Amino acid sequence: MKRWRDSTFAIPTLIGLLSAAGLFAALLGDGWWDALAWLGLGLPAVLGIWPLLPRKSRTS
């Protein structure tokens, strides 16, 4: 049986659901909905930019 994280579509599906939840929360209202919207839209943005960040070389 395949592990969950080895699935091709599992991580992108979770990112998409998180984005949809953030958009939905942004439309619903103010207060804690705003915090949920920031989290729901900010985390996928950070995950999308993560591979573009420079890495430190691990030379020993």
C-alpha positions in Angstrom: 0.0 0.0 0.0 1.2 3.4 -0.9 2.0 5.9 1.9 -0.1 9.0 2.0 2.8 11.5 1.4 4.0 9.4 -1.6 0.8 10.0 -3.4 1.1 12.4 -6.4 -2.0 14.4 -5.7 -2.3 14.3 -1.9 -0.2 17.4 -1.1 -1.5 19.6 -3.9 -5.0 18.6 -2.9 -4.4 19.7 0.7 -2.9 23.0 -0.5 -5.9 23.6 -2.8 -8.4 22.8 0.1 -6.4 25.1 2.4 -6.6 27.9 -0.2 -10.3 27.4 -0.8 -10.9 27.5 3.0 -8.9 30.8 3.2 -10.9 32.3 0.4 -14.2 31.2 1.9 -13.1 32.6 5.3 -12.2 35.9 3.7 -15.6 36.2 2.2 -17.5 35.3 5.4 -16.7 38.1 7.8 -14.4 39.9 10.2 -12.6 39.1 13.4 -11.2 35.6 13.7 -12.4 34.9 10.1 -9.7 37.3 9.0 -7.0 35.4 10.9 -8.3 32.2 9.3 -8.2 33.8 5.9 -4.6 35.0 6.4 -3.6 31.5 7.5 -5.5 29.8 4.7 -4.0 32.0 2.0 -0.6 32.7 3.5 0.5 29.2 4.1 0.0 28.0 0.5 1.9 31.1 -0.7 4.8 30.3 1.6 4.8 26.7 0.5 4.8 27.8 -3.2 7.8 30.1 -2.6 9.8 27.7 -0.4 11.6 25.9 -3.3 12.7 29.2 -4.7 14.6 30.3 -1.5 18.4 29.9 -1.6 19.7 27.0 0.4 22.8 27.0 2.5 25.4 24.6 1.2 26.2 21.7 3.5 29.9 21.2 2.8 31.9 19.6 5.6 
